[in-house]
Amino acid sequence: MNELNPFDARLAGLIAKLSPQSRKSLAVAVSKRLRTGQQQNIKRQQAPDGTPYAPRKTSLRSKKRLRERAMFSKLRTARYMKAKGSSDDAVVEFVGRVRRMANVHHYGLRDRPSPHSEAVKYEARPLLGFSPADIKVIENSVVEHIGL
């Protein structure tokens, strides 16, 4: 989070002058724009820093099926990736039962694909994060909101 300190310092004074209702509407707008950016990253199969995801490990049986569908295609929908905003923060997060699966893939943890199988070590595939383009989106959203 150190990369956001200069960003916070520039906008903190402007945001502090807003009313709580105005800050909430700004946070909702920012979180929705960030969610669309994160969805596009997942659609392009790349981490927030622009590096491509590690390829899947394929078995001989399911080799064709896995190649037809992109990784995390359902995970990037608005049903599972929620954008929330309050007067204090803007949040983009995974909700429900997919949160655990998203954490496993994001951090590269061990998990069982099915209840009766052995644990498998997954490659780290960062799903959520900030890029320089995301910071520009936030800055533009704040400037547009304050300009109104």
N, CA and C of each residue as an Amber inpcrd file, in Angstrom:
protein
   444
   0.8020000  -1.1900000   0.0000000   0.0000000   0.0000000   0.0000000
   0.8500000   1.2620000   0.0000000   2.1630000   1.1650000   0.0500000
   3.0120000   2.3370000   0.0480000   2.9080000   3.1230000  -1.2430000
   2.5690000   2.4660000  -2.3540000   2.4770000   3.1730000  -3.6180000
   1.2970000   4.1300000  -3.6570000   0.3590000   4.0160000  -2.7220000
  -0.8030000   4.8940000  -2.7040000  -0.6400000   6.1000000  -1.7820000
   0.4390000   6.1880000  -1.0200000   0.6050000   7.3050000  -0.0910000
   0.6140000   8.6680000  -0.7770000   1.3710000   8.8940000  -1.8480000
   1.3070000  10.2070000  -2.5020000  -0.0800000  10.4900000  -3.0740000
  -0.7110000   9.4550000  -3.5580000  -2.0630000   9.5760000  -4.0940000
  -3.0280000  10.0090000  -2.9960000  -2.9340000   9.3930000  -1.8330000
  -3.8060000   9.7430000  -0.7100000  -3.5750000  11.1770000  -0.2680000
  -2.3370000  11.5990000  -0.2150000  -2.0330000  12.9430000   0.2620000
  -2.6210000  14.0050000  -0.6600000  -2.5940000  13.7750000  -1.9640000
  -3.1130000  14.7720000  -2.9040000  -4.6170000  14.9320000  -2.8070000
  -5.3310000  13.8250000  -2.6280000  -6.7890000  13.8820000  -2.6820000
  -7.4700000  13.9260000  -1.3190000  -6.7260000  13.7080000  -0.2520000
  -7.3460000  13.6530000   1.0740000  -8.0180000  14.9720000   1.4440000
  -7.3700000  16.0770000   1.1550000  -7.9510000  17.3760000   1.4870000
  -9.2280000  17.6500000   0.7160000  -9.2430000  17.2820000  -0.5600000
 -10.4360000  17.5100000  -1.3710000 -11.6010000  16.6300000  -0.9340000
 -11.3030000  15.4030000  -0.6430000 -12.3620000  14.4670000  -0.2570000
 -12.9020000  14.7950000   1.1290000 -12.0490000  15.2960000   2.0320000
 -12.4850000  15.6180000   3.3930000 -13.5130000  16.7380000   3.4050000
 -13.4920000  17.6010000   2.4100000 -14.4350000  18.7250000   2.3600000
 -15.8270000  18.3090000   1.8960000 -15.9660000  17.1080000   1.3670000
 -17.2620000  16.6430000   0.8710000 -18.1600000  16.1970000   2.0210000
 -19.4750000  16.2780000   1.8060000 -20.4220000  15.7800000   2.7970000
 -20.4040000  14.2550000   2.7890000 -20.8850000  13.6130000   3.8630000
 -20.8960000  12.1370000   3.8900000 -21.6920000  11.5150000   2.7330000
 -22.8160000  12.1210000   2.3620000 -23.6100000  11.5800000   1.2600000
 -22.8470000  11.7010000  -0.0590000 -22.1710000  12.8180000  -0.2300000
 -21.3940000  13.0200000  -1.4540000 -20.1950000  12.0680000  -1.5070000
 -19.5680000  11.8320000  -0.3550000 -18.4560000  10.8740000  -0.3140000
 -18.9390000   9.4750000  -0.6330000 -20.1330000   9.1300000  -0.1530000
 -20.6710000   7.7880000  -0.4360000 -20.9530000   7.6250000  -1.9210000
 -21.5460000   8.6250000  -2.5500000 -21.8230000   8.5110000  -3.9800000
 -20.5200000   8.4560000  -4.7760000 -19.5100000   9.1890000  -4.3350000
 -18.1970000   9.1240000  -4.9800000 -17.5850000   7.7350000  -4.8220000
 -17.6750000   7.1800000  -3.6230000 -17.1090000   5.8510000  -3.3670000
 -17.8100000   4.7830000  -4.1970000 -19.1250000   4.8820000  -4.3340000
 -19.8640000   3.9120000  -5.1480000 -19.4290000   4.0170000  -6.6050000
 -19.3020000   5.2430000  -7.1110000 -18.8820000   5.4340000  -8.4980000
 -17.4650000   4.9060000  -8.7250000 -16.5620000   5.1840000  -7.7890000
 -15.1760000   4.7150000  -7.9120000 -15.1260000   3.1990000  -7.8590000
 -15.8570000   2.5940000  -6.9350000 -15.8050000   1.1290000  -6.8150000
 -16.3700000   0.4560000  -8.0600000 -17.4110000   1.0270000  -8.6610000
 -17.9600000   0.4280000  -9.8840000 -16.9750000   0.5380000 -11.0380000
 -16.2850000   1.6730000 -11.1500000 -15.2970000   1.8140000 -12.2170000
 -14.1110000   0.8840000 -12.0000000 -13.7010000   0.7300000 -10.7400000
 -12.6060000  -0.1940000 -10.4520000 -13.0100000  -1.6290000 -10.7560000
 -14.2560000  -1.9770000 -10.4490000 -14.7230000  -3.3400000 -10.7300000
 -14.6790000  -3.6330000 -12.2210000 -15.0820000  -2.6840000 -13.0520000
 -15.0300000  -2.9310000 -14.4900000 -13.5890000  -3.1070000 -14.9660000
 -12.6700000  -2.3590000 -14.3750000 -11.2570000  -2.5410000 -14.7260000
 -10.7370000  -3.9000000 -14.3070000 -11.1220000  -4.3480000 -13.1240000
 -10.6980000  -5.6670000 -12.6500000 -11.3190000  -6.7640000 -13.5030000
 -12.5730000  -6.5820000 -13.9160000 -13.2170000  -7.5660000 -14.7760000
 -12.5010000  -7.6600000 -16.1240000 -12.0640000  -6.5350000 -16.6470000
 -11.3410000  -6.5460000 -17.9190000  -9.9940000  -7.2570000 -17.7800000
  -9.3100000  -7.0510000 -16.6430000  -8.0470000  -7.7630000 -16.4090000
  -8.2660000  -9.2720000 -16.3900000  -9.3120000  -9.7090000 -15.7130000
  -9.6020000 -11.1440000 -15.6390000  -9.9900000 -11.6650000 -17.0200000
 -10.7340000 -10.8740000 -17.7740000 -11.1200000 -11.2850000 -19.1270000
  -9.8940000 -11.4370000 -20.0210000  -8.9050000 -10.5500000 -19.8720000
  -7.6730000 -10.6310000 -20.6540000  -6.6950000 -11.6590000 -20.0910000
  -7.0480000 -12.2970000 -18.9690000  -6.2160000 -13.3170000 -18.3350000
  -4.8620000 -12.7460000 -17.9310000  -4.8900000 -11.5800000 -17.2650000
  -3.6480000 -10.9750000 -16.8160000  -3.8180000 -10.3860000 -15.4240000
  -2.7070000 -10.3290000 -14.7090000  -2.6810000  -9.7560000 -13.3720000
  -2.8080000  -8.2330000 -13.4730000  -3.1100000  -7.5600000 -12.3760000
  -3.2220000  -6.1010000 -12.4210000  -1.9580000  -5.3900000 -12.8940000
  -0.7960000  -5.9990000 -12.7130000   0.4380000  -5.3700000 -13.1800000
   0.7050000  -5.6310000 -14.6610000  -0.1430000  -6.3940000 -15.3330000
  -0.0220000  -6.6270000 -16.7650000   0.6100000  -7.9510000 -17.1530000
   1.1160000  -8.7120000 -16.1910000   1.7220000 -10.0040000 -16.5110000
   0.6230000 -11.0400000 -16.7440000   0.8100000 -11.9520000 -17.6930000
  -0.2270000 -12.9650000 -17.9420000  -0.2870000 -13.9900000 -16.8140000
  -1.4600000 -14.5850000 -16.6590000  -1.6320000 -15.6420000 -15.6680000
  -0.7790000 -16.8500000 -16.0230000  -0.4090000 -17.6020000 -15.0040000
   0.2810000 -18.8710000 -15.2340000  -0.7090000 -19.8140000 -15.9060000
  -0.2720000 -20.5720000 -16.9160000  -1.2030000 -21.4610000 -17.6130000
  -1.6820000 -22.5940000 -16.7080000  -2.8180000 -23.1430000 -17.0630000
  -3.3780000 -24.2540000 -16.3160000  -2.5410000 -25.5090000 -16.5060000
  -2.6260000 -26.3790000 -15.5010000  -2.1020000 -27.7260000 -15.6700000
  -3.2400000 -28.5450000 -16.2530000  -2.9920000 -29.2210000 -17.3470000
  -4.0630000 -29.9650000 -17.9990000  -3.7960000 -31.4540000 -17.9140000
  -4.8600000 -32.2060000 -17.7710000  -4.7620000 -33.6540000 -17.8280000
  -5.1430000 -34.0950000 -19.2350000  -4.8200000 -35.3120000 -19.5740000
  -5.1150000 -35.7980000 -20.9220000  -6.6110000 -35.9110000 -21.1640000
  -7.3700000 -36.2420000 -20.1060000  -8.8090000 -36.4220000 -20.2730000
  -9.5310000 -35.1230000 -20.5750000  -9.1680000 -34.0750000 -19.8690000
  -9.9450000 -32.8370000 -19.9690000  -9.1970000 -31.7360000 -20.7130000
  -8.2410000 -32.1040000 -21.5270000  -7.4070000 -31.1090000 -22.2070000
  -8.2270000 -30.2020000 -23.1190000  -9.1410000 -30.7710000 -23.8820000
  -9.9140000 -29.9620000 -24.8210000 -10.9150000 -29.0620000 -24.0970000
 -11.5880000 -29.5550000 -23.0950000 -12.5900000 -28.7610000 -22.3820000
 -11.9820000 -27.5490000 -21.7070000 -10.8010000 -27.6980000 -21.1090000
 -10.1810000 -26.5860000 -20.4000000  -9.7580000 -25.4710000 -21.3460000
  -9.3400000 -25.8030000 -22.5120000  -8.8740000 -24.7790000 -23.4470000
 -10.0260000 -23.9660000 -24.0280000 -11.2170000 -24.5250000 -24.0630000
 -12.3580000 -23.8230000 -24.6450000 -12.8280000 -22.6700000 -23.7660000
 -12.7060000 -22.7800000 -22.4690000 -13.2180000 -21.7580000 -21.5660000
 -12.0690000 -21.0510000 -20.8590000 -12.1550000 -19.7410000 -20.7300000
 -11.1260000 -18.9750000 -20.0430000 -11.2370000 -19.1810000 -18.5350000
 -10.1180000 -19.0290000 -17.8510000 -10.1300000 -19.1450000 -16.3990000
 -10.9460000 -18.0020000 -15.7940000 -11.6640000 -18.2990000 -14.7490000
 -12.4100000 -17.3220000 -13.9540000 -13.4790000 -16.5850000 -14.7530000
 -14.0550000 -17.2190000 -15.7660000 -15.0520000 -16.5320000 -16.5880000
 -16.3210000 -16.2020000 -15.7910000 -16.7350000 -17.0750000 -14.9120000
 -17.9050000 -16.7780000 -14.0990000 -17.5540000 -15.9080000 -12.8950000
 -16.3300000 -16.0230000 -12.4440000 -15.8970000 -15.2910000 -11.2560000
 -15.9070000 -13.7880000 -11.4760000 -15.7400000 -13.3430000 -12.7070000
 -15.6620000 -11.9140000 -12.9750000 -17.0250000 -11.2600000 -13.1390000
 -18.0940000 -12.0230000 -13.0500000 -19.4290000 -11.4450000 -13.1850000
 -19.7940000 -10.6420000 -11.9510000 -20.7570000  -9.7430000 -12.1050000
 -21.1850000  -8.8840000 -10.9990000 -21.8550000  -9.6910000  -9.8860000
 -22.2540000 -10.9070000 -10.1860000 -22.8710000 -11.7530000  -9.1570000
 -21.8660000 -12.1120000  -8.0660000 -20.6210000 -12.3280000  -8.4430000
 -19.6010000 -12.7510000  -7.4920000 -18.6230000 -11.6440000  -7.1250000
 -18.3970000 -10.6860000  -8.0040000 -17.4810000  -9.5820000  -7.7320000
 -18.3240000  -8.3440000  -7.4370000 -18.3840000  -7.9650000  -6.1810000
 -19.2430000  -6.8750000  -5.7530000 -18.4500000  -5.5900000  -5.5810000
 -19.0880000  -4.4800000  -5.9140000 -18.5280000  -3.1460000  -5.7170000
 -19.3860000  -2.4550000  -4.6680000 -18.7590000  -2.0340000  -3.5730000
 -19.4740000  -1.3810000  -2.4850000 -18.8150000  -0.0480000  -2.1760000
 -19.6050000   0.8760000  -1.6900000 -19.0520000   2.1540000  -1.2920000
 -19.7710000   2.6930000  -0.0790000 -19.0290000   3.3180000   0.8070000
 -19.6040000   4.0100000   1.9580000 -18.9160000   5.3650000   2.0440000
 -19.2430000   6.1220000   3.0710000 -18.6260000   7.4420000   3.1940000
 -17.1460000   7.3470000   3.5530000 -16.6870000   6.1580000   3.9550000
 -15.2920000   5.9960000   4.3610000 -14.4280000   5.2200000   3.3760000
 -15.0320000   4.3540000   2.5440000 -14.2100000   3.5160000   1.6790000
 -14.9630000   3.0530000   0.4390000 -14.2090000   2.6190000  -0.5340000
 -14.7280000   1.9880000  -1.7500000 -14.0890000   0.6070000  -1.8270000
 -14.9140000  -0.4270000  -1.9920000 -14.4260000  -1.8030000  -1.9170000
 -14.8830000  -2.5870000  -3.1360000 -13.9540000  -3.3560000  -3.7000000
 -14.2700000  -4.3570000  -4.7250000 -13.8140000  -5.6830000  -4.1500000
 -14.7500000  -6.6290000  -4.0030000 -14.4140000  -7.8940000  -3.3540000
 -15.2370000  -9.0250000  -3.9430000 -14.7630000 -10.2380000  -3.6930000
 -15.5140000 -11.4270000  -4.0520000 -16.3880000 -11.8030000  -2.8640000
 -17.6050000 -12.2440000  -3.1330000 -18.5380000 -12.5610000  -2.0610000
 -19.0310000 -13.9910000  -2.1900000 -19.5630000 -14.4760000  -1.1070000
 -20.1540000 -15.8020000  -1.1010000 -19.1190000 -16.9040000  -1.0380000
 -19.4900000 -18.0330000  -1.5990000 -18.6230000 -19.2080000  -1.5320000
 -17.4110000 -19.0960000  -2.4350000 -17.4390000 -18.2100000  -3.4220000
 -16.3010000 -18.0860000  -4.3310000 -15.1480000 -17.2970000  -3.7040000
 -15.3860000 -16.6340000  -2.5770000 -14.3220000 -15.8630000  -1.9320000
 -13.1350000 -16.7550000  -1.5840000 -13.4110000 -17.9250000  -1.0630000
 -12.3400000 -18.8510000  -0.6820000 -11.5540000 -19.3070000  -1.9090000
 -12.2600000 -19.6510000  -2.9750000 -11.5980000 -20.0700000  -4.1990000
 -10.7660000 -18.9310000  -4.7900000 -11.2870000 -17.7130000  -4.7470000
 -10.5410000 -16.5610000  -5.2570000  -9.2780000 -16.3310000  -4.4380000
  -9.3600000 -16.5000000  -3.1210000  -8.1700000 -16.3500000  -2.2750000
  -7.1130000 -17.4030000  -2.6010000  -7.5500000 -18.6240000  -2.8340000
  -6.6100000 -19.7020000  -3.1670000  -5.8580000 -19.3660000  -4.4470000
  -6.5620000 -18.9100000  -5.4620000  -5.9150000 -18.6010000  -6.7320000
  -5.1130000 -17.3040000  -6.6570000  -5.6050000 -16.3250000  -5.9140000
  -4.9190000 -15.0340000  -5.8240000  -3.5570000 -15.1870000  -5.1480000
  -3.5050000 -15.9260000  -4.0540000  -2.2720000 -16.0590000  -3.2810000
  -1.4710000 -17.3160000  -3.6150000  -2.0280000 -18.2280000  -4.4050000
  -1.3110000 -19.4520000  -4.7520000  -1.2440000 -20.4230000  -3.5920000
  -2.3610000 -20.7030000  -2.9620000  -2.4250000 -21.5880000  -1.7980000
  -2.7210000 -23.0250000  -2.2230000  -2.8390000 -23.8970000  -1.2270000
  -3.2000000 -25.3000000  -1.4630000  -4.6940000 -25.4570000  -1.2020000
  -5.3310000 -26.2890000  -2.0230000  -6.7640000 -26.5450000  -1.8600000
  -7.0910000 -27.8920000  -2.4790000  -8.2350000 -28.4300000  -2.1050000
  -8.7160000 -29.6880000  -2.6740000  -9.7340000 -29.3780000  -3.7600000
  -9.5060000 -29.8350000  -4.9810000 -10.4750000 -29.5750000  -6.0550000
 -11.8340000 -30.2230000  -5.7950000 -11.8330000 -31.3660000  -5.1410000
 -13.0810000 -32.0220000  -4.7540000 -12.8730000 -32.5840000  -3.3430000
 -13.9400000 -32.8750000  -2.6350000 -13.7920000 -33.3070000  -1.2390000
 -12.9570000 -34.5690000  -1.0300000 -12.9160000 -35.4670000  -2.0160000
 -12.2090000 -36.7340000  -1.8320000 -10.8430000 -36.7800000  -2.5050000
 -10.3890000 -35.6680000  -3.0470000  -9.0860000 -35.6590000  -3.7170000
  -8.0170000 -35.1050000  -2.7870000  -6.7780000 -35.2560000  -3.2110000
  -5.6650000 -34.7370000  -2.4220000  -5.5130000 -33.2390000  -2.6640000
  -4.8530000 -32.5760000  -1.7330000  -4.6430000 -31.1400000  -1.8610000
  -3.6880000 -30.8390000  -3.0170000  -3.9750000 -29.7630000  -3.7330000
  -3.1920000 -29.3530000  -4.8910000  -2.6750000 -27.9390000  -4.6410000
  -1.4280000 -27.6970000  -5.0090000  -0.8400000 -26.3620000  -4.9010000
  -1.1570000 -25.6060000  -6.1860000  -1.8590000 -24.4770000  -6.0680000
  -2.2220000 -23.6700000  -7.2250000  -1.1830000 -22.5800000  -7.4520000
  -1.0240000 -22.1830000  -8.7060000  -0.1470000 -21.0710000  -9.0490000
  -0.8030000 -19.7640000  -8.5930000   0.0000000 -18.7970000  -8.2150000
  -0.5330000 -17.4870000  -7.8330000  -0.9810000 -16.7480000  -9.0870000
  -2.2560000 -16.3900000  -9.1050000  -2.8270000 -15.6190000 -10.2070000
  -3.5660000 -14.4460000  -9.5950000  -2.9030000 -13.3010000  -9.4200000
  -3.5510000 -12.1610000  -8.7570000  -4.7990000 -11.7050000  -9.5130000
  -5.9150000 -11.7050000  -8.8170000  -7.1840000 -11.3400000  -9.4300000
  -7.5250000  -9.8690000  -9.2220000  -7.2280000  -9.3310000  -8.0570000
  -7.5440000  -7.9470000  -7.7370000  -6.2720000  -7.2000000  -7.3730000
  -6.2070000  -5.9390000  -7.7250000  -5.0610000  -5.1160000  -7.3790000
  -5.1080000  -3.7900000  -8.1140000  -4.2010000  -2.9100000  -7.7420000
  -4.1310000  -1.5910000  -8.3570000  -3.0620000  -1.5520000  -9.4350000
  -3.3870000  -0.8970000 -10.5180000  -2.4170000  -0.6130000 -11.5690000
  -2.3540000   0.9090000 -11.7210000  -1.3550000   1.4310000 -12.4090000
  -1.3240000   2.8810000 -12.6430000  -2.5800000   3.3890000 -13.3560000
  -3.1520000   2.5780000 -14.2330000  -4.3860000   2.9840000 -14.9190000
  -5.5480000   3.0910000 -13.9300000  -5.5840000   2.2000000 -12.9300000
  -6.6400000   2.2650000 -11.9240000  -6.5200000   3.5370000 -11.0900000
  -5.3080000   3.9370000 -10.7680000  -5.1050000   5.1580000  -9.9980000
  -5.5660000   6.3620000 -10.8020000  -5.3020000   6.3620000 -12.1050000
  -5.7920000   7.4450000 -12.9650000  -7.3160000   7.4720000 -13.0050000
  -7.9460000   6.2920000 -13.0430000  -9.4070000   6.2170000 -13.0370000
  -9.9550000   6.8220000 -11.7520000  -9.3270000   6.5200000 -10.6310000
  -9.7770000   7.0790000  -9.3530000  -9.6010000   8.5910000  -9.3490000
  -8.4500000   9.0620000  -9.7890000  -8.2120000  10.5020000  -9.8260000
  -9.2390000  11.2050000 -10.7100000  -9.5000000  10.6580000 -11.8840000
 -10.4790000  11.2690000 -12.7890000 -11.8760000  11.2620000 -12.1990000
 -12.2500000  10.1780000 -11.5070000 -13.5640000  10.1010000 -10.8830000
 -13.7130000  11.1630000  -9.8000000 -12.6730000  11.3570000  -9.0000000
 -12.7390000  12.3530000  -7.9360000 -12.8140000  13.7570000  -8.5220000
 -12.0210000  14.0170000  -9.5390000 -12.0360000  15.3420000 -10.1700000
 -13.3890000  15.6210000 -10.8050000 -13.9640000  14.6240000 -11.4940000
 -15.2960000  14.7900000 -12.0980000 -16.3370000  15.0460000 -11.0220000
 -16.2560000  14.3120000  -9.9300000 -17.2540000  14.4480000  -8.8720000
 -17.1450000  15.8090000  -8.1860000 -15.9380000  16.2560000  -7.9380000
 -15.7550000  17.5530000  -7.2780000 -16.0980000  18.6830000  -8.2380000
 -15.8590000  18.4850000  -9.5190000 -16.1760000  19.4980000 -10.5160000
 -17.6650000  19.7400000 -10.6780000 -18.4800000  18.7270000 -10.3260000
 -19.9300000  18.8900000 -10.4260000 -20.3910000  19.7490000  -9.2980000
